[in-house]
Amino acid sequence: MKTAVSIRDDVFENTERLARRMRKSRSEVYSLALAEYVARHAPEYVTEAYDRICAEIHENADPFVSAAAGRILEHEEW
């Protein structure tokens, strides 16, 4: 989809440099940037990202660290 937007000169120039360095088109850089912005600010995407991170941490959890954390939390007031 094509769209027209107004962008500050400095943002445009920085994007041009980044696109050249990444060997991507300007459109691709803007598209990636907007996708990342939306992912960071849409609550459902933020929750999904946290869920993925927690799942990864759980899969790679050190048994000793998990046990120690559990013992510490047992004595904490919730």
C-alpha positions as CSV (number, residue, x, y, z in Angstrom):
1,M,0.0,0.0,0.0
2,K,1.2,3.5,-0.8
3,T,0.7,6.4,1.5
4,A,2.1,9.9,1.9
5,V,3.3,11.3,5.2
6,S,5.2,14.4,6.3
7,I,8.6,13.7,7.9
8,R,11.1,16.1,9.5
9,D,14.2,16.6,7.3
10,D,16.6,15.1,9.9
11,V,14.5,12.0,10.2
12,F,14.4,11.6,6.4
13,E,18.2,12.1,6.1
14,N,18.9,9.6,8.9
15,T,16.6,7.1,7.3
16,E,18.3,7.5,4.0
17,R,21.7,6.8,5.6
18,L,20.3,3.8,7.4
19,A,18.7,2.4,4.3
20,R,22.0,2.7,2.4
21,R,23.9,1.1,5.2
22,M,21.4,-1.8,5.5
23,R,21.1,-2.1,1.8
24,K,17.3,-1.8,2.0
25,S,14.9,0.5,0.3
26,R,13.6,3.5,2.1
27,S,10.1,2.1,2.0
28,E,11.3,-1.1,3.6
29,V,13.0,0.8,6.4
30,Y,9.9,2.9,7.1
31,S,7.7,-0.2,7.0
32,L,10.0,-2.1,9.5
33,A,10.1,1.0,11.7
34,L,6.3,1.3,11.8
35,A,5.8,-2.4,12.4
36,E,8.2,-2.2,15.4
37,Y,6.5,0.9,16.7
38,V,3.1,-0.7,16.6
39,A,4.4,-3.9,18.2
40,R,5.9,-1.9,21.0
41,H,2.7,0.1,21.7
42,A,-0.2,-2.2,21.0
43,P,-1.1,-3.9,24.4
44,E,-1.8,-7.3,22.8
45,Y,1.6,-7.3,21.1
46,V,3.4,-6.3,24.3
47,T,1.7,-9.1,26.2
48,E,2.6,-11.6,23.5
49,A,6.2,-10.4,23.6
50,Y,6.4,-10.7,27.4
51,D,4.8,-14.2,27.2
52,R,7.4,-15.3,24.7
53,I,10.3,-14.0,26.8
54,C,8.9,-15.6,30.0
55,A,8.6,-18.9,28.1
56,E,12.2,-18.7,26.9
57,I,13.4,-17.9,30.3
58,H,11.4,-20.8,31.8
59,E,12.8,-23.2,29.2
60,N,16.4,-22.2,30.0
61,A,16.0,-21.9,33.7
62,D,18.8,-23.1,35.9
63,P,17.3,-25.6,38.5
64,F,19.4,-24.2,41.3
65,V,18.5,-20.6,40.5
66,S,14.8,-21.5,40.3
67,A,14.9,-23.4,43.6
68,A,16.7,-20.5,45.3
69,A,14.2,-17.9,44.0
70,G,11.4,-20.1,45.2
71,R,12.8,-20.2,48.7
72,I,13.3,-16.5,48.8
73,L,9.7,-15.9,47.5
74,E,8.3,-18.2,50.2
75,H,9.4,-15.7,52.8
76,E,8.1,-12.6,51.0
77,E,4.9,-10.9,52.0
78,W,2.6,-10.7,48.9
